[in-house]
Structures are given as C-alpha cells and as structure tokens.
Amino acid sequence: KPIKSYAEVKAGYAESGLTGAPADAVLTFEAEDTVAYTNDVTIRRENSNDITTTPYSATEKWLNIYGGSRWDTGNQSVTWNIHVETDGLYKLALHTCQNVNDGLPVYRQIAIDGEVPFAELLAYQFPYSKFDTFTLSDESGEPFLFYLTAGTHTLTMTVKLGELAPIAASLRDDMLLLSEIQLAINKLTGNEVDANYDYEFFAKIPTLEGDLQALSDSLQQKIDQLQAITGRNPSMASSLKSMKQQVDAMRRDSFSIARNISDFRNTQTSLGTWYTTLLSAPMMVDKIAVVAPDAEVPVPKRSFWKLLVVNLQSLFSSFVRSYSNISGVVDNEIAITESIDVWIARGTEWAELI
C-alpha cells in the first residue's frame, strides 16, 4: 500500500490529538543485548574499541556492538526489541558507526512493528562517520516523531542502496561498455600492441570516439552525483575523475590509445572494485535511544583525557595479558566452582570463532 510522507503522518498526529511522551522519558537500549532476530545467521555481536561504546573495557575484548562488516548486503535485516512505559510521541536516535567506504554514506530501511511509518524511512541515509549519535531527522534537521503505545515494539533496519543504486547500475553499464571498447581494439591490434604504430583507431573503429565520449560523460555524471550526495569529494569521486582524464586524453589523441592500452584494463579493474564497494554497506550499532520530544538525546562524549587514560590502561595491561588464552564469560553473580581447559591447535582467531 502507498506509504505517506512524514508531513502527512505529522498532520495526522495533530488531527488525532497525539502528544509527546513525558519529558523524563529517556530510554536507552544496548543493541547487542536487545536483538530479537535477524534474517541472516552470520550477523552477530562484534567488538569495538571506541571509547564511546558501552560497555567498554580498555583491557578486555568485549562484544559490545552489533552488525559491522557482516551486516552489509542488500536486504539483510536486524530487528531489535524496544520497550516504552507510556503512550506518546518519541524521537529515535542511534549510536552508530560506518567508516569503511571512505566518504560514502550507507542506507537503511527503518520499520516499526514491521511497517515503514513514512516514506522518508524507505532508505534513510547514515553519513560516513566514526561512532556518533544520530537522531532520525528530516533534511532540515527536525527530528522525526514516532507514536508508540506502552509496551514492547520492534525496530527493524534493512540494508538498502538508496541514492547509490543508480550509481552502481551505471558503473555496471560502464564496465560492459569498456569491455566492448577493449574487444574492438584487440580485434584491430591483436594481443601484441605496437605503441609506435598508428592504428587509425577512429577510422578503423567508427564507434570508438563516440563510445569514449559516452564513457567520459557517464563518469562525470557519477562524479557529480557522488559530490551532491556526500557534500564532499569522496575517494571514489577522485578515482572516477582520474579515469575520466585518461579517457579524455585518449579521445583527444587516438595515437596515444596504443601506448596507454593498459590503462583500459586498469580502469575496468577499478570500476569493478568500486562497483563491489557500492554494493557493500556495513554499519555498526551500539545503542538505540527512545526519547521524549522535549528531552535531550543522550550523546556519549569522547575527550582527550579519557582517551589518554584508556590508552595507558591498555598499554599496562598488555604486559600481563595472556594472548594465548581465551576465557569463558559468565555473569558476575555466578560462582565458578570448576573450570576446564580446551586446547586448540590453531591460532587465536580460530579459537575466537569457536
């Protein structure tokens, strides 16, 4: 069924007389502890050493976040349970991090109790960033409000490509066009290309000049799109700009094509790399906050002094920490009366996986 815009949903709040939750309603949920289910068994708890994540340890490796590089493929979803005490309108905030694809945002479809509440959440953008708290908001920065009844609700986030989808599709088309260009050139030159011979490429391959122009225009279009989406010049845009300059140089001087034929292969390899990069959208979630409209969203702070202290703690613990042992984890109130040693004839990574 059609999904309304947030403006329509907000107007419906006013018509129904819905009001904000009490100002003291500030609820925080640890993402790694409140997962209800996922649609992919490989998505799991992960570890982060960022000092704003909780729980945090400078001396031990704690599984204190959820998602990460295993939650990066289209339509992978994670569902969390959130519980509120009173009916009302709430803001939603997430303490998240996505710093893998340099400068590129990631997108998530967000649903409450299995339904996307308004169209703006079909593919919500999370910017490239280290761990930070993001309140779900519109383009002007006004927080979205969600009506929740007292009780337990589900929050589902699903990986989407969002505004990067047409760029990925265009990259795939460019790769196919580049393959056709290379094939046409190879038919003329053979496997051994003489850099000093004038093959008269444009005369012998009538479509070549037009194809190079089309490829150049397509690369420029993607550069403009990336800069518009990110508001900066991400590394992918810089790489595409370099490819465009190579293509333009060959288009201006057909004699240089034979000399720079290897650039075609490198360009195709780079396009393939960026294509797979766009299809990967990892994101880590540390905390979920459900907050009354008039209340402040809790934002973990990072400071130089705190970072200095935890680094010193980590340094001193490294002299006494056992790097060949992995201990079991139990609740503090459980008394340990007996333990066993399990020997694994492989590296620490294997033991951690087990």
C-alpha positions in Angstrom: 0.0 0.0 0.0 1.2 3.6 -0.5 3.4 5.0 2.2 2.6 8.5 3.3 5.2 11.2 3.7 6.3 12.4 7.1 4.4 15.7 6.6 1.2 13.7 6.1 1.9 11.5 9.1 2.7 14.5 11.3 -0.5 16.2 10.3 -2.3 13.0 11.3 -0.7 13.3 14.7 -2.2 16.7 15.2 -5.7 15.6 13.9 -5.7 12.7 16.3 -4.6 14.9 19.3 -1.5 12.8 19.9 1.0 14.4 22.3 4.6 13.9 23.2 5.7 11.4 25.8 6.6 12.8 29.3 9.8 14.9 29.3 11.6 12.4 31.6 11.1 9.5 29.1 14.6 8.8 28.0 15.2 5.1 27.3 18.5 3.6 26.1 18.9 0.0 24.8 22.1 -1.8 24.1 22.0 -3.0 20.5 23.9 -6.2 21.2 21.6 -7.2 24.1 18.1 -6.4 22.6 18.3 -8.1 19.2 15.1 -10.0 18.6 16.1 -11.7 15.4 17.9 -11.3 12.0 17.2 -12.7 8.6 20.9 -13.8 8.3 22.6 -16.0 10.9 26.0 -14.6 10.1 25.1 -11.2 11.5 26.3 -11.2 15.1 27.8 -9.3 18.1 31.1 -7.6 17.4 33.8 -5.8 19.3 34.7 -2.1 19.2 37.5 -0.3 21.0 35.8 3.1 20.5 35.7 4.8 23.9 32.1 6.0 23.4 30.7 2.4 23.0 29.2 0.7 26.0 30.0 -1.5 27.8 33.7 -0.6 27.3 36.9 -2.2 28.5 40.4 -1.0 27.9 41.9 -4.3 28.9 39.5 -6.9 27.5 37.8 -7.6 24.2 34.1 -7.2 24.8 31.3 -8.0 22.3 29.7 -4.5 22.7 28.2 -3.7 19.3 26.1 -5.3 16.7 26.4 -5.6 12.9 29.5 -4.3 11.2 31.0 -5.9 8.2 28.7 -8.9 8.3 25.6 -6.6 8.0 26.4 -5.1 4.6 24.5 -6.9 1.9 21.2 -5.7 0.4 18.1 -6.8 2.3 19.9 -8.1 5.3 17.8 -7.0 8.3 18.1 -6.9 12.0 15.2 -6.5 14.4 15.5 -5.1 18.0 13.0 -5.0 20.8 12.3 -1.7 22.4 10.0 -1.1 25.4 8.3 2.1 26.4 6.3 2.7 29.6 3.8 5.3 28.4 1.9 6.1 25.2 3.1 9.1 23.2 5.3 10.6 20.6 9.0 9.8 20.7 12.3 10.6 18.9 14.5 7.8 17.9 18.3 8.1 18.0 21.1 5.6 17.2 24.7 5.5 18.3 26.3 4.1 15.1 29.5 4.0 13.1 30.2 3.3 9.4 33.7 4.2 8.4 34.6 1.5 5.9 33.8 3.0 2.5 35.7 6.3 2.5 33.3 9.2 2.4 30.3 7.2 1.2 27.0 7.0 3.2 25.0 3.9 3.8 21.3 3.5 3.8 18.9 1.5 6.0 15.1 1.0 5.6 13.6 1.5 9.1 10.4 -0.1 10.2 8.4 0.0 13.5 6.5 -3.2 14.3 7.1 -4.5 10.8 5.9 -1.4 8.9 7.8 1.6 7.5 6.0 4.5 9.1 6.6 7.1 6.4 8.3 7.3 3.0 11.5 9.1 4.3 12.5 5.9 6.1 12.4 3.7 3.0 16.1 4.4 2.6 17.4 6.6 5.4 21.0 7.9 5.0 23.7 7.5 7.6 26.7 9.6 6.8 30.3 8.3 6.7 31.4 8.8 10.3 33.2 7.3 13.3 30.9 6.4 16.3 28.4 9.2 16.7 24.8 9.6 17.8 22.3 10.3 15.0 18.7 11.4 15.7 16.4 10.3 12.9 15.6 13.6 11.3 14.4 15.3 8.0 16.7 17.2 5.7 16.3 20.4 7.7 17.4 18.6 10.9 13.9 18.5 12.5 13.6 15.1 14.4 11.0 12.7 13.2 8.4 11.8 15.8 7.1 8.2 16.2 3.9 7.3 18.1 4.5 4.3 20.4 2.0 2.8 22.7 3.0 1.5 26.1 4.7 -2.0 25.8 7.2 -3.7 23.6 7.8 -2.8 20.0 10.2 -3.9 17.3 12.6 -1.7 15.3 13.8 -3.3 12.1 16.6 -2.0 9.9 17.3 -3.4 6.5 20.3 -2.7 4.2 19.4 -0.7 1.1 21.4 1.1 -1.6 19.3 4.2 -1.6 20.7 7.0 -3.7 23.7 4.9 -4.6 21.6 2.4 -6.5 21.6 4.3 -9.8 25.4 4.9 -9.5 26.0 1.2 -9.0 23.8 0.4 -12.1 25.7 3.0 -14.1 29.1 1.5 -13.1 28.0 -1.9 -14.3 27.0 -0.4 -17.6 30.3 1.4 -17.9 32.1 -1.9 -17.3 30.2 -3.5 -20.1 30.9 -0.6 -22.4 34.6 -0.7 -21.5 34.7 -4.4 -22.3 33.2 -3.7 -25.8 35.8 -1.0 -26.4 38.6 -3.3 -25.4 37.3 -6.1 -27.6 37.1 -3.8 -30.6 40.6 -2.5 -30.1 42.0 -6.0 -29.6 40.4 -7.1 -32.9 42.4 -4.4 -34.6 45.7 -4.6 -32.8 45.9 -8.3 -31.8 47.5 -9.3 -28.5 50.8 -7.6 -29.1 50.2 -3.9 -29.4 52.9 -1.7 -31.1 52.9 1.6 -29.2 54.7 3.3 -32.1 52.3 2.3 -34.9 49.3 4.4 -35.9 46.4 2.1 -36.0 44.0 4.9 -37.1 41.6 3.7 -34.4 38.8 6.3 -35.1 38.9 5.5 -38.8 39.0 1.7 -38.4 36.6 1.6 -35.4 33.8 4.2 -36.3 32.0 3.8 -32.9 35.2 4.2 -30.8 35.2 8.0 -30.5 31.5 8.1 -29.6 31.9 5.3 -27.0 34.8 7.1 -25.4 32.8 10.3 -25.2 29.8 8.4 -23.7 32.1 6.8 -21.1 33.6 10.2 -20.2 30.1 11.7 -19.8 28.9 8.8 -17.7 31.9 9.1 -15.4 31.3 12.8 -15.0 27.7 12.2 -14.2 28.6 9.8 -11.4 31.2 12.3 -10.0 28.5 15.0 -9.8 26.1 12.6 -8.1 28.6 11.5 -5.5 29.5 15.0 -4.7 25.9 16.0 -4.4 25.1 13.0 -2.1 28.0 13.4 0.2 28.6 17.1 0.1 32.3 16.5 -0.4 34.8 14.8 -2.7 34.9 11.2 -1.6 37.8 8.9 -2.7 35.5 7.2 -5.2 34.8 10.5 -7.0 38.5 11.3 -7.1 39.2 7.9 -8.6 36.5 8.3 -11.2 37.9 11.8 -12.0 41.3 10.2 -12.7 39.7 7.6 -15.0 37.8 10.3 -16.9 41.0 12.3 -17.5 42.6 9.1 -19.0 39.6 8.5 -21.3 39.5 12.2 -22.4 43.2 12.1 -23.2 42.7 9.0 -25.4 39.7 10.6 -27.1 41.7 13.8 -27.9 44.7 11.9 -29.3 43.8 8.5 -30.8 47.5 7.7 -31.4 48.0 7.6 -27.6 45.5 4.7 -27.3 48.0 2.0 -28.3 50.6 3.5 -25.9 48.1 3.5 -22.9 46.2 0.4 -23.7 47.0 -1.0 -20.2 45.0 2.0 -18.7 41.8 0.4 -20.1 42.5 -2.7 -18.2 43.3 -0.8 -15.0 40.2 1.3 -15.4 38.0 -1.7 -15.8 39.5 -3.3 -12.7 39.0 -0.1 -10.7 35.4 0.2 -11.9 34.8 -3.4 -10.7 36.3 -2.6 -7.4 34.1 0.5 -6.9 31.1 -1.5 -8.0 31.5 -4.1 -5.3 32.3 -1.3 -2.8 29.0 0.3 -3.5 27.2 -3.0 -3.0 28.7 -3.3 0.4 27.2 -1.1 3.1 28.4 -2.1 6.6 27.3 -0.3 9.7 27.8 -0.9 13.4 25.1 -0.1 16.0 26.0 0.4 19.7 22.9 1.9 21.3 19.3 2.7 20.4 17.6 5.7 22.3 13.9 6.3 22.5 13.5 9.9 23.8 10.6 12.2 24.5 10.3 15.2 22.1 11.3 17.7 24.7 14.1 15.7 26.2 17.8 15.7 25.3 19.1 12.7 23.4 22.0 11.2 25.4 25.2 11.6 23.5 28.4 9.8 24.7 31.3 12.1 24.9 34.9 11.5 23.8 37.7 13.5 25.3 41.4 13.7 25.1 41.8 12.8 28.8 39.5 9.9 28.6 41.3 8.6 25.6 44.7 9.1 27.3 43.6 7.1 30.4 42.2 4.1 28.4 45.3 4.0 26.2 47.5 3.9 29.3 45.3 1.2 30.8 45.6 -0.8 27.5 49.4 -0.3 27.5 49.9 -1.5 31.1 47.6 -4.5 30.6 49.5 -5.6 27.5 52.4 -6.6 29.8 50.3 -9.0 31.8 47.6 -10.0 29.4 47.6 -13.6 28.1 47.5 -13.6 24.3 47.3 -17.4 24.0 44.2 -17.9 26.2 40.5 -17.0 25.8 38.5 -17.1 29.0 34.8 -18.0 29.4 32.3 -15.3 30.2 29.7 -15.7 33.0 27.5 -13.3 34.9 29.1 -11.7 38.0 26.7 -13.4 40.4 27.5 -16.9 39.3 30.1 -18.6 41.4 32.7 -20.6 39.5 33.4 -23.8 41.2 35.1 -25.7 38.5 36.6 -25.0 35.1 38.1 -26.9 32.1 40.9 -26.1 29.7 40.2 -26.6 26.0 43.4 -26.8 23.8 43.1 -25.7 20.2 46.0 -26.4 17.8 45.3 -23.4 15.8 45.6 -19.6 16.0 43.7 -17.3 18.3 41.3 -16.2 15.6 40.1 -19.8 15.3 39.6 -20.1 19.0 37.6 -16.8 19.0 35.4 -18.1 16.1 34.6 -21.3 18.0 
